[in-house]
Amino acid sequence: MIRPAIHDDTAALAAIFSQAIAAASTRTSSGHQDAITRLISMPTGIVIVVIENDVLVGGIMGQAASTEAEIHDVAVCPNHRRQGLGSALVTAFQDAAFGAGSEEIFLEVRRSNIAARTLYTTAGMTAVGMRPSYYPDGEDAVVLRGAKP
């Protein structure tokens, strides 16, 4: 089941983000929890979770402001990957952002993260730029853009 996140989801979702994104982010679990809480409380925030057997196993968070939206983080528990949950989360985010009036969605992804890049290109996003040395370890980020159909 995919649904909007509620405040009770923040700790579990923060743990999933922290585990999945540890190499790509300097944000701690408490940092993720703060970001999730803030986004859930904001009218422009979009936080969506996926639940399987009453357990939160993944989520996506970002923001839609005016005609643009941005995906901040997406993660699925390792033992639930390769089952289409990431794709379903991206689709749900697109639906929410476009439904809120966004015309475009942007995000950055590690150049080396082929699985994530494939996920986003399958969802209709295309590379539109590069951010050199974007990540703390110096790796470049590919900037992706998706347009409202």
HELIX and SHEET records of a PDB file:
HELIX    1   1 HIS A    7  ASP A    9  5                                   3    
HELIX    2   2 THR A   10  ILE A   21  1                                  12    
HELIX    3   3 SER A   29  SER A   41  1                                  13    
HELIX    4   4 PRO A   78  HIS A   80  5                                   3    
HELIX    5   5 LEU A   85  GLY A   99  1                                  15    
HELIX    6   6 ILE A  114  THR A  122  1                                   9    
SHEET    1   A 7 ILE A   2  PRO A   4  0                                        
SHEET    2   A 7 GLY A  45  GLU A  52 -1                                        
SHEET    3   A 7 VAL A  55  ALA A  65 -1                                        
SHEET    4   A 7 GLU A  68  VAL A  76 -1                                        
SHEET    5   A 7 GLU A 104  ARG A 110  1                                        
SHEET    6   A 7 ALA A 141  ALA A 147 -1                                        
SHEET    7   A 7 THR A 126  ARG A 131 -1                                        
END                                                                             
